[in-house]
Amino acid sequence: MLSFLWLRNIQEDKAVAKTGDADKGVIIGEGTLKVHNEKGLGVAADLFGLSAAS
């Protein structure tokens, strides 16, 4: 019903900073969920009979 799509694959940038023996870096990636079957998704709401006022 859902699949994950990469908009931008993971890239590792190690050239951010170096402190002593530690290498500081950044991992960058973007993704999104693609809905294949909208009717297959649902929400369980108000299970305890509570309203916004209580």
KEKE-3310 file (N, C-alpha, C; in steps of 0.2 Angstrom, whole numbers, plus 5000, padded with zeros to 4 digits):
npx = (5004:5010:5026:5043:5052:5067:5071:5083:5098:5107:5121:5137:5146:5161:5170:5167:5172:5186:5191:5203:5205:5193:5181:5170:5155:5142:5127:5117:5101:5086:5069:5052:5035:5026:5009:5001:4988:4975:4964:4967:4972:4970:4962:4962:4952:4946:4944:4941:4930:4932:4931:4936:4934:4935)
npy = (4994:5006:5014:5017:5031:5037:5053:5060:5052:5045:5054:5055:5067:5070:5081:5091:5095:5093:5087:5084:5066:5064:5063:5074:5074:5075:5067:5066:5065:5063:5058:5051:5045:5035:5033:5019:5013:5021:5019:5008:5013:5019:5027:5026:5034:5043:5033:5031:5039:5052:5069:5085:5094:5088)
npz = (5000:5003:4998:5000:4993:4986:4985:4985:4985:4999:5005:5010:5019:5024:5026:5036:5049:5060:5075:5086:5087:5082:5068:5062:5053:5040:5036:5022:5015:5006:5007:5003:5006:4995:4991:4986:4987:4992:4999:5007:5019:5035:5050:5067:5078:5092:5102:5115:5118:5121:5120:5112:5121:5134)
capx = (5000:5015:5033:5048:5055:5072:5072:5090:5101:5111:5127:5141:5151:5166:5174:5164:5177:5190:5193:5207:5205:5186:5179:5163:5152:5135:5124:5111:5097:5079:5064:5045:5031:5021:5003:4998:4981:4973:4958:4970:4975:4964:4964:4958:4951:4941:4943:4939:4924:4934:4930:4941:4932:4937)
capy = (5000:5011:5012:5023:5033:5042:5059:5062:5046:5047:5056:5057:5073:5070:5087:5096:5097:5087:5089:5078:5060:5063:5066:5076:5074:5075:5063:5070:5061:5065:5053:5052:5039:5035:5029:5015:5012:5026:5016:5003:5017:5021:5031:5024:5040:5044:5026:5032:5043:5059:5075:5090:5098:5085)
capz = (5000:5003:4997:5001:4987:4987:4981:4984:4989:5005:5003:5016:5018:5030:5027:5040:5054:5063:5082:5089:5083:5080:5062:5062:5046:5039:5031:5019:5011:5006:5004:5003:5005:4990:4992:4980:4988:4997:5003:5012:5025:5040:5056:5073:5082:5097:5104:5122:5119:5123:5115:5112:5127:5140)
cpx = (5004:5022:5037:5051:5061:5072:5079:5094:5105:5118:5131:5146:5155:5170:5171:5169:5181:5193:5197:5207:5198:5185:5172:5161:5145:5133:5117:5107:5089:5074:5057:5042:5027:5015:5001:4991:4978:4968:4961:4972:4969:4967:4959:4958:4945:4939:4940:4933:4926:4933:4936:4940:4934:4944)
cpy = (5006:5009:5018:5024:5038:5047:5061:5056:5049:5048:5058:5062:5073:5076:5092:5099:5091:5090:5083:5072:5059:5066:5068:5076:5074:5070:5066:5065:5063:5059:5055:5045:5040:5030:5026:5014:5016:5023:5010:5007:5019:5025:5028:5030:5039:5037:5026:5036:5050:5064:5080:5094:5095:5083)
cpz = (5000:5001:4998:4995:4989:4982:4980:4989:4994:5002:5010:5015:5024:5031:5031:5045:5057:5070:5085:5084:5080:5073:5062:5054:5046:5034:5029:5014:5011:5003:5005:5003:4999:4991:4986:4981:4994:5002:5008:5018:5029:5046:5062:5078:5087:5100:5112:5123:5121:5118:5116:5119:5134:5141)
residu = (MET:LEU:SER:PHE:LEU:TRP:LEU:ARG:ASN:ILE:GLN:GLU:ASP:LYS:ALA:VAL:ALA:LYS:THR:GLY:ASP:ALA:ASP:LYS:GLY:VAL:ILE:ILE:GLY:GLU:GLY:THR:LEU:LYS:VAL:HIS:ASN:GLU:LYS:GLY:LEU:GLY:VAL:ALA:ALA:ASP:LEU:PHE:GLY:LEU:SER:ALA:ALA:SER)
# end
